């Protein structure tokens, strides 16, 4: 049960969506873009989300596209995780997004919702961060295309009224050797204590991480430490851990100490895999 | 062909699996109002002010009720719980106010407008804290509480809500004779029932004063009694209706939403009001599973014969007692586990803490008692350097032994645990070794644990059955047992079909229970429904057969004693060609000339628990249930010593169930129990912060077993009939849960080489134990 009364809009175009947002914002309606709606439902029913107007992006054709083009893979923000996984257009994305929430929820959670939503795990971002995808963002000034790495700092850094339209990924990246691993407290379905997505590109490891810190990240310093081939595995893991961009999270799911143990275990496996090339 | 012993599918399954079955929350009617709870954000606090003025003025709001406006106290035994907090709150999530509005959304929105001013009090967060001298008291007025049912012994001036004990034999000399002694301390967290259907009730009060309650309940007749008691009504004024219940596990055997829905309806002039708890409220506002700390001391001879047991069970009921004192009692009555221990001292204390309160849960205390005893037995086996299965076999309770409550046991009363253990030996492949390394560096480990349980019902618990015949000779079976997913009603149909030698499709089981028209069944709890209602049914069936013979005798001109029934006919034993169809006598027999005799054939049967005696407060002497069900369980885990993770590969139960009336259903019920036991062992717990706030009151974070995480389940039966039970079947509905947590802990302990004496056991738990927390 959602206690709020809110207006529902389903624009057919990007321009219409942006225009609606600015009108509704000006009228003090605290408008929200959404597509899958799972977060809207689950947070509103516990009083953690308030809005008077929602703008459904599922009616916008650009947000629904899922296409392999000659040189790039194009994924609309309103494509849901199940569609993504089943299309297997980017196997690393399938693997690392394929354990978001549970099967039923993945049928409504969308790529855009997972990237831009308020739950901080955002596991769909991991594969896109290591693949250095571009993101197409719509706003008052029209469309802008930016590297995800620039726009994603702990979360998507969008301006008020902006929304994610598409993600574009170089086809070459989608074909690189990959690996994803997710460790939870205990369950197959659950929040990650540590979730990693990795690509192996010309002997170098690219890695993005969720769960370990209070936000997902890809860190140049961590990757540099892991790729320091003149060092032993133990040293590389040590330095990668020292290079983490923030304190390791300790919460009801796990202590920080155990998260670090899990992290080191995953890195050890990652380095073994890297060495197999 | 015998119907008993056949795998008859559950009668209501088709409706359920097609989604057509209706549950209480599905019920709606134009004009129905909705209630919404306001709950406490703190675990222990003085209520300075609850301001409902804004909520009262909100759109659609019809009434707001707070504890100020209703001074009722509730308790199944000890009346210690206000329906809405009065003066202070004693746990996080305690109900503070109820908002009644035209729609669910309006009730919710208005509930957000109720403001509460609380002054925090020191929080009692653990059992040990509760028992500290000078600990903050949850109930300052404990001595003044009324007793709905006598027998609870609160200790005013402390947080002790109840104490039960057993003193048997001569413990002092038993210690002297013991060659080996071990100590074991265990700790188990509170948990949640997590039934799919949350607590829900609809209540309306007619202008003439009739109260109609639609409840998702295991105890509609209990509700009728308690509602009339709490609100000062005649029982005849209260009608409770219960249809299918979407999972209960003991959590719906008390009154929760029903009482508040009554207050809500009363506040709006008796209009129909629905109160459905949210999942979060179902976890923290409604009662859950007890927590426990225990200290077990066992003494044995060098040969592994148990001589002495000194047992301290400290359970917490959270903030209110509900039915937990009876669980403390049940723990005392079964305190040694299914082992013959001649000298026993047991203290079973129930303690208040500032946690959500607790009530019956599948196992009724035996699941926590079993964990403590079985962990201790594993330690004793290590100390004796004896195979843990062999140790259990040497001490298994047998006919001729005496229970902790001084009951002299025979085969009908206690079944055959040794045979269960022998069967388990081969079922789980015990011979291949308790710990076996795998090729990829993991360890496969097994452990076995035993259980026993009888019921702990009121000594005068009753059950009744009414049979009425339709014109075509088919039969309506009306029992007060609630269908909560356990299939008792299907088994009752089997019993009647068997007794009348009638095809089962000619029996219509009345699925809903309605206190207005159904005969009382005390409560659908305690794994005793088939036993109690089955006994009542057998009596009713005898009577109905007598009625059929009487009328048939006049129609066939054969003396009644020369007649029998089969296949929907009454026939002469000496010449079956002389017979008459049920259809020709069910609603009277008509002679050729039109004269008629008989009328509608119907019969009733009634049952009351036989020869039960409450436990003596000093010695524990007494008799709490009609017979024990014993068995053993085992699990096999695969443990990865590299990263401390594990998987449960197999979970097995061998139970002496007396007689499998419906083997497939018995397996299903036992498997469901095992699954719940695995949940408690591997993940389920309510977690609290230092202020007593529940950290995981959502299914996002309160984790349950899911499909894909299940091991292979194995079930085998031993059949030693319980002679006074219908066709000999013992209760089994709860038993699948009982020893699984201990078996998991045992297997992981031998795999990891560290003792795990608390639950749940997470990979982090093992990491902590193995490394001391070094990353």
Interface residues (C-beta under 8 A of the other chain):
Chain A: X1 X2 X3 X4 X5 X42 X45 X46 X47 X102 X185 X186 X187 X188 X189 X190 X191 X252 X253 X254 X255 X257 X258 X260 X261 X262 X264 X265
Chain B: X104 X105 X108 X109 X112 X278 X280 X642 X643 X682 X683 X687 X695 X696 X698 X700 X701 X703 X706 X708 X709 X760 X762 X763 X764 X767 X768 X771 X773 X774 X775
